[in-house]
Amino acid sequence: MQDQEIKEIVLKYVISEYVEDDDQEVTYDTPLISGGIVDSFSMVSLKRFLENKYKISIPDEKASPEAFDSVTKIVKLVKEFI
Amino acid sequence: MGYSDAIRSVYQAQIQEIREAGLLKQERFIHSPQAADIEVEFPSGASVKKAINMCANNYLGLSSHPDVVKAAHAGLDSRGYGMSSVRFICGTQDIHRELEAKMTEFLGTEDTILFPSCMDANCGVFEAVLTNQDVMISDRLVHASIIDGIRLCSAIHDTFKHSNMEHLEEKLQLHADKRLKVVITDGVFSMDGDTALLDRMADLCDKYDAMLFIDESHSSGFIGKTGRGTHEKYGIMGRVDIITTTFGKALGGASGGCVSGRREIVEMCRQKARPYLFSNTIAPVVVSGVLKVLEILSGSTERRDKLENNTAYWRKGLMEAGFVLKEGDTPIVPVMLFNAKLAQDVSRDLFDLGIYAVGFFFPVVPKGQARIRTQISAGHDIHHLDKALDAFIKVGRKYEILGKTKNEIIERYGS
């Protein structure tokens, strides 16, 4: 699967799941956790979404706030396990 | 002494930062019992001033009810002041079990366990009944005490958008493989005054084999036809697995809380919930007062009916005056001002006119959603509400916000 395709799927999920303010712009490199868009609690649904979508298992120690801090970083993490 | 000047300066800088951000909370000293008419010293050192209280959780006006005060006195005389023990050593009296039985009956559940506060109930319950094989799925606007309880629990945690049932269903599907699932919500949301869509939530919980948890702190005693709570309003009594609630609001307003629900869940709390195991329970004097409150409420719906009428009168008056309100039908009626400074200015001007209503702003509510949260009580009479309305209109005129939309207010004052 191409990086770009995964990027688009993850970005679409992040926007529909976490962004409730229509004026907020989120790009592939927008800081998600350090930028306050995704709180550390809500990372769970993102992790489970990725695992279900790509039939992978991301170990808890790899699912750090740093690794989930942007769509680009998330895609890099996912690629390690596909 | 390890508290050096350097350490002191760390805290001084932090406090200064809070002050400069305009977020420093200051207490107002009340020199009278809690009631519709109170005597307030504010700011500290100012002369005491009479005011109408429009922001207490004293929904049923029972905080200083003579029968409740009398029952508390009798309890003090017959059962003493304190227990000097946690429940399971030698801190349980007959009246503690009596109150647990009465709450079970009142809420329509299987069993109840008392906690020192509802904050403690919420902090203790999840850890006591869930493990890391389980999931907690909470509304994104649940109370801070629930969030703290969730943080203390090893089960995974996910959220759904506020009152969005489609989103909740997606989350129940996402976590279908977990051993136990608990859907968590407030019955009445304390900042906005709206109610959870409990009938639909109960149906979803049935469909996906999940338990339903509700915090009824802003509901117990007055929501529903006989005041049993949000589960009565939505016709799902007996279908809620875990209810937490407080005695610190409508039910006498002193202190204490409980977990009420399925028998096994209550027993697990008795065995494992840390605030129950490691802290004294509610003092006998308070237990005696709450027992009287339940007796009053079980005998008549007069107070919750008066509260309902007062709420409708107040909401209609504010609407007709042209304020922007949060929609709802509970006694929590937020007057939206959007800007934090405007909320503080309006609160101060209201106090000058003898109306005590506090401004709420970030971080208590999201940025750009500052407000005066008014709370109606059965202790209010129409003359209280008329006087408060008159003051709100005077202040509303001063700031030229009457009849203005949200966008017009934000355009003028910022968000």
Chai-1 contact restraints between the chains, C-beta under 6 A:
chainA,res_idxA,chainB,res_idxB,connection_type,confidence,min_distance_angstrom,max_distance_angstrom,comment,restraint_id
A,F41,B,H157,contact,1.0,0.0,6.0,A-B,restraint_1
A,S42,B,T159,contact,1.0,0.0,6.0,A-B,restraint_2
A,V44,B,I156,contact,1.0,0.0,6.0,A-B,restraint_3
A,V44,B,D158,contact,1.0,0.0,6.0,A-B,restraint_4
A,S45,B,D158,contact,1.0,0.0,6.0,A-B,restraint_5
A,R48,B,L174,contact,1.0,0.0,6.0,A-B,restraint_6
